[in-house]
Amino acid sequence: SNPTPTIVSFFPRYSVVGASAGHLYSLVWLLNGNLYSFGQNTVGQLGVPATTFSPTPVRVQFVNNQGSVYIIGASAGGEDIVLRSGTNISAAHSVAWTGNGTMFTWGSNSRGQLGINST
């Protein structure tokens, strides 16, 4: 815990344009168009291959046949859901979008929240 606002010194060379806090993780996008994530990654909500906790920001890599991806916004969402059976399901998911209208989603799709026509 840290009750005092503290500078995240990981981003010294680039201006932070925006941030979004999800359930136990965060997304930060920079003026150079890169997106970073950090925190819990139980269902891939950080957008990196390993589903492990990351206490420091990691760059999200996008697959795009059009070349480089310039992120202009992102949103972190979801929560842990405990079913009546006692099963714990994480609904954590992320969304990012570019200036040309391309949208990317990743993380949990337990309720179809990724918009990819499957769960």
N, C-alpha and C positions, 0 to 999 in steps of 0.2 A: 504494500500500500504506500501511496505517496499523496498526502492531502495538499501539498503545495504545488502549484503549476511550475513545471520544470521544462527548460528548453531541451528539445530532442536534437542533440548535436550531430546526428547522422547526416543531416542535409545541409552542410556548410556552403557548398558551391552553387546550389540551385535554389531558386525561390519556390516555396511551397505555395501552390495555388489553392488547394482544397484538401479537406480531410473528412472522413466519415467513420464513425465508431459503430461497430456491430456488437454482437454478443461475444465478448471475450477476444475481440480482434479489431484491428483498425486498418483503413486504407488511406494512403496519402498520395496525391498526384502533384507533380512538379511542373514548373513553367516549361521545361524542356520536353514535356509530353510523356515522361516515364511515370509508371505507377508502382508504388511500393506497398507492402503489407507486412504486418507483424502481429503476433499474439497466438491464440489457439488455432490449430489447423486440423481438427479431427475429421472433417469431411471435405478437405481440399479448398476451404474458403479463402485461403491465402493465395491461391492460384499458382502454387509451386508443386513439383512432383511429390515431395515427401510430406506425409500427413503428420508432421511433428510440430511441436511448439517452437515458435521463433521469437525470442525476446528482442531481437534487433530486426530492423526493416530488411526485407528481401525484395528484389525487383521482380515484378510479374512479367513473364515473357508471353507475348501474344503470337499466335499462329495466324498469319494473314497472307494470302497469296498476292495481295496488292502491294507488298513491300512493308515499309516501316509503319508502325501504329503510333499515332499521336493522341494520347488520352486527354480529353478536356473535362471529364467529370466521372465520378464513381459513387457507388453507394454500397455500404455494408449492411447486411440485415440478418434477420433470423434469431432464433433462440433455441434453448434446449427444451424439448417437450418430453414429459414423462407420461406414458400411456397408462391406462388402468391396470394393465398387466404388470406394470413396474418397469417396462422397457424404456430406456432413455434414447430419444431420437434427437439428433441435432438438425435444425432446419437452417443453419447458417449458410448464407450464400452471398455472392457478390455480383455486381453489375458495373460495367464501365462502358463509356461511349466516346466516340471520336467526333471530330468536327465535320466529317463527311457523312455522318449518320450511321456508321457501323456500331452495333452494340454487341458486347461480349458478356456472357454469364458463366459462372462456375460455382462449385461448392455443392451443397446438398440440393437434391431435387425431389425430396420425399413427398412434397405436395404439388409438384409440377411448377414450382416457383422459378425455374430457369427458362421457361418458355420454349423448350426444345422438343415438345410433343412426346415426352416420355417421363416416366418416374423411376 
